Amino acid sequence: FLPWDQRLEVETIDHSHVVILNKYPVQSAHMLLITQSWEPQTGWLSLNDWRALAFVDATTTGLWFFNSGPDAGASQPHRHLQLLPRAAGEPICTRQNWFIRLAAGQSTQEDDPLLLSTRVRSLNSALTADELHQTYLTLAKELGLGEPSVDPQPRRAYNLLISRHWMAMVRRKIEGIRGFSVNALGFAGSLLSTEASDLAWIHQAGPEALLRAVVETDN
């Protein structure tokens, strides 16, 4: 992204961020919010990152997601958040009800690895940078990722998924298994298979078995 492809540029945000179209989109208008100068994908997201996200989301909302590094499915080391736009009333993702239930504290399967590795908090529909930043830090602390005042970078890899109504963080152990690569979209309900993927296994075990295998359950 240094420099980014000017043909893909959508909008610059102050002197800190720029929105570009994804060169390899998973849907139409798949966008990246990147820092204009170098910031590592493995570092803490800053208040400036959240200001830029809130600025974009005020006019173009949808499913935001972030992969914190290679073990969380990130393919680029330069900081970038991703946005899949959604129209009004369109479902955010296929597993959105799962996140809504967790945000409301309605899950009781305490021994489920997915629950042990995931935290979800409700958000106000008008996203603000301060609320996003504080929620992010709260989730990180609850999952044992540490905090910026003490830790130079998060202690574990993680994924973020964000809508106007909730933020979810998933603590990661490995990037994938059995030929499947899993990033944040896997927890949203979208999995990518290749010729190397063990389709027979996932048909037998189910997609949530794949998700459970890549999360980190211990702080």
N, C-alpha and C positions, 0 to 999 in steps of 0.2 A: 504493500500500500504506500510505499515511499519511493517514487510518487504513485498516486492512484491513477487509474485510467480515466482521463478527462472525459472520454466519451460516455462513461458510466455515471458521471457526477449528476446528482439531483439538486443538492443545495448545500452551501456552506453555513455553518452555525458559529457565529462570532469568529474567533481565531483559534478555536480549540478543536472543533469537530467538523466532519463533512458526511453527508448522506450520499451513498453511491448505490447503484443497482448491483446485485450479485451477478457475477459473471457465470455462475453455475446455479441458477435458481431452482428451488424445489416447487415454486409456483409463480404465477405472474406477479410482477412488481415486488419480488423478494428483494429487500433492501438491507444494506449494512450501514451502521452508524460507526464510523471509525475516527480515531484521533488524528489530527493533522500532523502532529509530531509523534515521535516514537514513544509509545507506552506499552509495556509488556502485557500480553494476554493473561499471564500468570500472576500479575499484581492485583492489589486491591482496586476495585472500582471506586472512583473518586466522586466527590460532590459535583464536579464539573461534568462527569459522565452522566450523572442523573439529571442535571440541568438540561443537557442536550437531549436526552431521551424524553423528558417532559415537554420540551419545546416541540419536538416532532410529533409526539403523541397527541398534543392539543388539536392537531388538524388531521393526522393520519394515524389511526390506532389499529390495534390488532394483537397478535401474539408476538411478544418480544422474547428472545431467548439468548443465552450466553453460555459458552463452553469455556471453562476457565483454563484449559491447557490440553495437552495431548491425551492425558488419561480421561478427560471429559469429552473427548471427541473434537477438539479444536484442530483445525488444519493450518492455521496461520498464527505466528507468534505476535503479530501486531494487534493491538487491542481493537476489538470490534464486537459490537452487539448487533443482533439481527432482528429484523421485523418482517413478519408475514401479515400484510394488511387484511383486515376483516371489515365487511360492510355491517351496517347497523342491523342487529338481530341475528347475524351469522354466528354459529358456534365458534368459539375460540380454538378448540381442538377436540378431538374425539374423547379424550379422557378428562374433559373439563369438570364433569360432575364429581369425579374422584377428588380433584383438588378442592372443589367447593365443600365437599363433606369434611375434608381434613381441616380446612380453614374454620369450619363451624365446630370442630371437635367432635364429630359424629362417628369416628372410626374407633372400634374396640379391639381390633386384632393386634394386640401389642407386641406379639412375637413375629410379626411379618417384617422381613428385612426391608421391604419398600417403605414401611411406616417408620422403622427405626432410623432410616437414612434420609428421611424427607421431613421438611418443616414447611408449613404454609401459613400465611397471614393475610387477612383481609385488608383491602386498600379502599380509600375513597375514590370514587369514579373520576374525579378531576385530579389526576396525578400531579403531585408536587415533588420537586427535587428533594426537599428536606424529608418528607415522609418516605420516599423511596430509599433514600440513603440510610435513614434510621432503621427501616424495616430490614434492609439488606444486612446491616451490621448486627441486628438482633438475631436474625436467622443464622448468620455465620457463627455467632457466639454459642447459640443453642446446639449447633451441630459440631462444636469443638473445632472450628476452623480458626479460632483465635480472634484477634482484633488488631487494627492497624497501629494502634499506639504501642503495641507490644511485639507484634510479629511483622517482619518485613514483607511477607506475603502470606496468603492463606496456607494453613498447615496441610490441607487436603485439596484435591481436585474436586470440582463441583459443577453442577449445572444450575442455571436460573431459568425460570419461565415466569413471564409477567403479563398480566392482563390489567385492565382498568379496575378489576375487582379483587385481585389477589396476586401475591408473589409467592412462588415456590422455590425452594432450594433443595437440591439432591446431592448428597455427599457421595463421591465416586471412588472406586477402588481400581478398576481397570477400564480400558477403552472399549473392549469387546471380547467376545468368545465365539468359538465355533464358526468363525468366518463372518460374524456380524459385527459391524462397527456401530456403536451407540453414542449419540450425542443427546442434547436436550430434547430434540424432537422425538426421540424414542419414548421418553416419558410423557410426551404429549399424545402419543399413539401412532407415530409414523416411523416405521422401520424400513431400512434399505437392505436389500439382499443382493449379493453378487454371485458369480459362479463358484466362489469359494465358500459360500454360506451353506451351512448344514440345514437344509430345508426340512429334511425328514425329522430331525431332532426338534425343531421349533414347532412343527405340526403336531408332534406327539406331546411335547412339554408345555407348549403354549408361550405366547410372547411375554407374559409376566415372569416366566422362569428366566428368560434372557435378562430382563431388567433386574431381577433379584441377584443375578450372578455378577453384575457389574457395579453394584453399590457397595459402599463401605458402611458397615453397621456399628463398628466400634469407634468411639471417640479417640 
